[in-house]
Amino acid sequence: MNTTSRIRRNHTLIKIKKLTIVSLLIGFLSAFLAILLKKITEYYETIFFDKAINNTLFFLLFPIIGLSVIFFLRQYLFKKKENKGIKEIFESTLSKSKNLPLYKVPSHFINGLLTVIFGGSTGIEVSTVVATATIGSVAQQKENVFRKYKTELISAGIAAGITALFSSPIAGILFAYEVISKKASKTFLFATVLAVSVAYGLLFLLNEPPLFQLKITTWHLHAIPYFIILGILAGLNSVYLTKCVLFFKSQFSKIEIPFYKIIIGSLFLSASLFLFPQLYGEGYHSIKAIFLQSNTIKLTYTIVLTFIGILLLKPIATSITLSSGGDGGVFAPSLFIGAFLGLLLATVLNTFFNADVIPINFMIIGMAAVLSASIHAPFTAIFLVCGLTNDYTLFIPILGVCFISKYTAKTIFPYTVYTFSPKLVQ
């Protein structure tokens, strides 16, 4: 081996070692951040929600407190810059010079936490995604050898964060691929696999249980036509969610005085939470409650009106939360909508058509289907929801329904909240 070849080989080995170390470090920091945010949010959301249930006055106070505190933090602590969510990541990966600044970690962590615990009708997933992407972005700036791996290291942080939130390393890698990178180079696979391995190892050490503790027994072939209906309805609901977010963001952007946004947003949120407490925060507490009741719910006018009201108001409440200054995205709302949609459809089918379908199956499949259609990432949705339940019994019907919902949504409206730009429709 000549001297030049030896130098090249040594340089390659050094680069691989450095990439290994930085990927492991990104994986640990991102997973730790995601788990910490999840635990703190769950703890305080439960306390605040219980307070509001016992005294409905808090449904009026919490949204205005949360949105006001977030506004003042942005004004005086976070450089007066609004969080743009996942679009910030796209701006960074598509530009050689633009990076995610370090303050995005505390900004999204704190604002995401405050939004949810004070009743904002969204989740911490997008806050986590941007914060963990920032960890990857900052890491790639530290050494020249990492500069050309910007997207790969950002993807590694995101993959580890999603893994930590949903206990699914496959979903973490697939989300980074389907939504962020859209290409799977050797370096992408190397960095993300290392990062999610560390994240999953941390989950194992902390003995983190799946979010939903469920017992799924089986599914039946006679339910396939009904699954198809669920996929179409999920696609329609996801388009409604997407269009709500885009519409209200457009309308609120016309309001020049920030405090007017806070007042309008908090008043609507307060009214929504007063009517339907299930809309509070991420809504996972409500999903867990209806999972327990799924086999015993009897179809009454009250139940039907409640479910329809929730399905109509949740996208609006999410949109107004985000438009009036809250931090979050469409992950948790999509899962929430899918669960209620699935249960409503299964209950209607069993009551009026003697379909003999299993409600809990429709809830789980509905969660995956709405998420798939909302972010146009079916494989992410499949493994994410299976990770949430730690059960793959429904893998085949989820697979089919996720593609039906995605292509239903894409046929009607070809954009997601991440990819839409007003320039695209001019």
Secondary structure, DSSP 8 states (H G I E B T S, - for coil): --HHHHHHHHHHHHHHHHHHHHHHHHHHHHHHHHHHHHHHHHHHHHHHHHHHHH-THHHHHHHHHHHHHHHHHHHHTSTT----THHHHHHHHT-SS----TTHHHHHHHHHHHHHHTT-SS-SHHHHHHHHHHHHHHHHTS-GGGGGGHHHHHHHHHHHHHHHHHT-HHHHHHHIIIIII----HHHHHHHHHHHHHHHHHHHHHT---SS--------GGGHHHHHHHHHHHHHHHHHHHHHHHHHHHHHTT--SHHHHHHHHHHHHHHHHHH-GGGSTT-HHHHHHHHHHTTT----HHHHHHHHHHHHHHHHHHHHHHHTT----SHHHHHHHHHHHHHHHHHHHHHHS-----HHHHHHHHHHHHHHHHHT-HHHHHHHHHHHHT--TTHHHHHHHHHHHHHHHHHH----TTT--GGGG-
